[in-house]
Amino acid sequence: MSQYSIIAIERQYASGGDAIGRLVAKELGIPCYGREILEMAAERNGQTAEYIEHLEETVSNSMVSSLRALYKIARGETDIIPEEEKLMMSESEIIRELAKEGACVFVGRSAGCILADREDVLKVFIYADDEYRIKRAQEGYGDSPEQAAVNLRKFDKRRANFYNVNFNLDWENREGYQLCLDSGKLGEETCARVLLELMK
């Protein structure tokens, strides 16, 4: 029996991490959460998913300030907590709640860091070279070659910033994961099979 019940995937833009996560979840018959967490946080806070995405793009807080925010909440001072801090706390709360419900796959949202106290979480990083990702962004997202190249930098920077600001960790540092898979070389199905083997 596997020591892991939860997979937390971080991935470069257009590397296929979301598709891989959903393939694994479907095969195992467990839920997969990615953008769904953002949508849950938006609903819980009475905001739109687009507004939440904007907050993530401009995030400048840290886990230290989030701890200060928790202290303020305990004192009933929720009106002075910045929106981006409320977002991080809300997403963290949702991820922990979902993890308590049982086996699942998380894609993005820094779930591996949020669940760092759990030993049953397999932290995975999916990456690929630019050529593969640009081609995939064109085919999967309808990007032009020029826009795909811009988006690679834009979204990777956004994800790295969110990770670094909130957890003071390097998003692409392979030492932060138990497994790193090159989806461009291996293909999405092979990556999914590797994860399935580790979950058995």
Secondary structure as a PSIPRED ss2 file (coil, helix, strand):
# PSIPRED VFORMAT (PSIPRED V4.0)

   1 M C   1.000  0.000  0.000
   2 S C   1.000  0.000  0.000
   3 Q C   1.000  0.000  0.000
   4 Y C   1.000  0.000  0.000
   5 S C   1.000  0.000  0.000
   6 I E   0.000  0.000  1.000
   7 I E   0.000  0.000  1.000
   8 A E   0.000  0.000  1.000
   9 I E   0.000  0.000  1.000
  10 E E   0.000  0.000  1.000
  11 R E   0.000  0.000  1.000
  12 Q C   1.000  0.000  0.000
  13 Y C   1.000  0.000  0.000
  14 A C   1.000  0.000  0.000
  15 S C   1.000  0.000  0.000
  16 G C   1.000  0.000  0.000
  17 G H   0.000  1.000  0.000
  18 D H   0.000  1.000  0.000
  19 A H   0.000  1.000  0.000
  20 I H   0.000  1.000  0.000
  21 G H   0.000  1.000  0.000
  22 R H   0.000  1.000  0.000
  23 L H   0.000  1.000  0.000
  24 V H   0.000  1.000  0.000
  25 A H   0.000  1.000  0.000
  26 K H   0.000  1.000  0.000
  27 E H   0.000  1.000  0.000
  28 L H   0.000  1.000  0.000
  29 G C   1.000  0.000  0.000
  30 I C   1.000  0.000  0.000
  31 P C   1.000  0.000  0.000
  32 C E   0.000  0.000  1.000
  33 Y E   0.000  0.000  1.000
  34 G C   1.000  0.000  0.000
  35 R H   0.000  1.000  0.000
  36 E H   0.000  1.000  0.000
  37 I H   0.000  1.000  0.000
  38 L H   0.000  1.000  0.000
  39 E H   0.000  1.000  0.000
  40 M H   0.000  1.000  0.000
  41 A H   0.000  1.000  0.000
  42 A H   0.000  1.000  0.000
  43 E H   0.000  1.000  0.000
  44 R H   0.000  1.000  0.000
  45 N C   1.000  0.000  0.000
  46 G C   1.000  0.000  0.000
  47 Q C   1.000  0.000  0.000
  48 T C   1.000  0.000  0.000
  49 A H   0.000  1.000  0.000
  50 E H   0.000  1.000  0.000
  51 Y H   0.000  1.000  0.000
  52 I H   0.000  1.000  0.000
  53 E H   0.000  1.000  0.000
  54 H H   0.000  1.000  0.000
  55 L H   0.000  1.000  0.000
  56 E H   0.000  1.000  0.000
  57 E H   0.000  1.000  0.000
  58 T C   1.000  0.000  0.000
  59 V C   1.000  0.000  0.000
  60 S C   1.000  0.000  0.000
  61 N C   1.000  0.000  0.000
  62 S C   1.000  0.000  0.000
  63 M H   0.000  1.000  0.000
  64 V H   0.000  1.000  0.000
  65 S H   0.000  1.000  0.000
  66 S H   0.000  1.000  0.000
  67 L H   0.000  1.000  0.000
  68 R H   0.000  1.000  0.000
  69 A H   0.000  1.000  0.000
  70 L H   0.000  1.000  0.000
  71 Y H   0.000  1.000  0.000
  72 K H   0.000  1.000  0.000
  73 I H   0.000  1.000  0.000
  74 A H   0.000  1.000  0.000
  75 R C   1.000  0.000  0.000
  76 G C   1.000  0.000  0.000
  77 E C   1.000  0.000  0.000
  78 T H   0.000  1.000  0.000
  79 D H   0.000  1.000  0.000
  80 I H   0.000  1.000  0.000
  81 I C   1.000  0.000  0.000
  82 P C   1.000  0.000  0.000
  83 E H   0.000  1.000  0.000
  84 E H   0.000  1.000  0.000
  85 E H   0.000  1.000  0.000
  86 K H   0.000  1.000  0.000
  87 L H   0.000  1.000  0.000
  88 M H   0.000  1.000  0.000
  89 M H   0.000  1.000  0.000
  90 S H   0.000  1.000  0.000
  91 E H   0.000  1.000  0.000
  92 S H   0.000  1.000  0.000
  93 E H   0.000  1.000  0.000
  94 I H   0.000  1.000  0.000
  95 I H   0.000  1.000  0.000
  96 R H   0.000  1.000  0.000
  97 E H   0.000  1.000  0.000
  98 L H   0.000  1.000  0.000
  99 A H   0.000  1.000  0.000
 100 K H   0.000  1.000  0.000
 101 E C   1.000  0.000  0.000
 102 G C   1.000  0.000  0.000
 103 A C   1.000  0.000  0.000
 104 C E   0.000  0.000  1.000
 105 V E   0.000  0.000  1.000
 106 F E   0.000  0.000  1.000
 107 V E   0.000  0.000  1.000
 108 G C   1.000  0.000  0.000
 109 R C   1.000  0.000  0.000
 110 S C   1.000  0.000  0.000
 111 A H   0.000  1.000  0.000
 112 G H   0.000  1.000  0.000
 113 C H   0.000  1.000  0.000
 114 I H   0.000  1.000  0.000
 115 L C   1.000  0.000  0.000
 116 A C   1.000  0.000  0.000
 117 D C   1.000  0.000  0.000
 118 R C   1.000  0.000  0.000
 119 E C   1.000  0.000  0.000
 120 D C   1.000  0.000  0.000
 121 V E   0.000  0.000  1.000
 122 L E   0.000  0.000  1.000
 123 K E   0.000  0.000  1.000
 124 V E   0.000  0.000  1.000
 125 F E   0.000  0.000  1.000
 126 I E   0.000  0.000  1.000
 127 Y E   0.000  0.000  1.000
 128 A C   1.000  0.000  0.000
 129 D C   1.000  0.000  0.000
 130 D H   0.000  1.000  0.000
 131 E H   0.000  1.000  0.000
 132 Y H   0.000  1.000  0.000
 133 R H   0.000  1.000  0.000
 134 I H   0.000  1.000  0.000
 135 K H   0.000  1.000  0.000
 136 R H   0.000  1.000  0.000
 137 A H   0.000  1.000  0.000
 138 Q H   0.000  1.000  0.000
 139 E H   0.000  1.000  0.000
 140 G H   0.000  1.000  0.000
 141 Y H   0.000  1.000  0.000
 142 G C   1.000  0.000  0.000
 143 D C   1.000  0.000  0.000
 144 S C   1.000  0.000  0.000
 145 P H   0.000  1.000  0.000
 146 E H   0.000  1.000  0.000
 147 Q H   0.000  1.000  0.000
 148 A H   0.000  1.000  0.000
 149 A H   0.000  1.000  0.000
 150 V H   0.000  1.000  0.000
 151 N H   0.000  1.000  0.000
 152 L H   0.000  1.000  0.000
 153 R H   0.000  1.000  0.000
 154 K H   0.000  1.000  0.000
 155 F H   0.000  1.000  0.000
 156 D H   0.000  1.000  0.000
 157 K H   0.000  1.000  0.000
 158 R H   0.000  1.000  0.000
 159 R H   0.000  1.000  0.000
 160 A H   0.000  1.000  0.000
 161 N H   0.000  1.000  0.000
 162 F H   0.000  1.000  0.000
 163 Y H   0.000  1.000  0.000
 164 N H   0.000  1.000  0.000
 165 V H   0.000  1.000  0.000
 166 N H   0.000  1.000  0.000
 167 F H   0.000  1.000  0.000
 168 N C   1.000  0.000  0.000
 169 L C   1.000  0.000  0.000
 170 D C   1.000  0.000  0.000
 171 W C   1.000  0.000  0.000
 172 E C   1.000  0.000  0.000
 173 N C   1.000  0.000  0.000
 174 R H   0.000  1.000  0.000
 175 E H   0.000  1.000  0.000
 176 G H   0.000  1.000  0.000
 177 Y C   1.000  0.000  0.000
 178 Q C   1.000  0.000  0.000
 179 L E   0.000  0.000  1.000
 180 C E   0.000  0.000  1.000
 181 L E   0.000  0.000  1.000
 182 D E   0.000  0.000  1.000
 183 S H   0.000  1.000  0.000
 184 G H   0.000  1.000  0.000
 185 K H   0.000  1.000  0.000
 186 L H   0.000  1.000  0.000
 187 G C   1.000  0.000  0.000
 188 E H   0.000  1.000  0.000
 189 E H   0.000  1.000  0.000
 190 T H   0.000  1.000  0.000
 191 C H   0.000  1.000  0.000
 192 A H   0.000  1.000  0.000
 193 R H   0.000  1.000  0.000
 194 V H   0.000  1.000  0.000
 195 L H   0.000  1.000  0.000
 196 L H   0.000  1.000  0.000
 197 E H   0.000  1.000  0.000
 198 L H   0.000  1.000  0.000
 199 M H   0.000  1.000  0.000
 200 K C   1.000  0.000  0.000
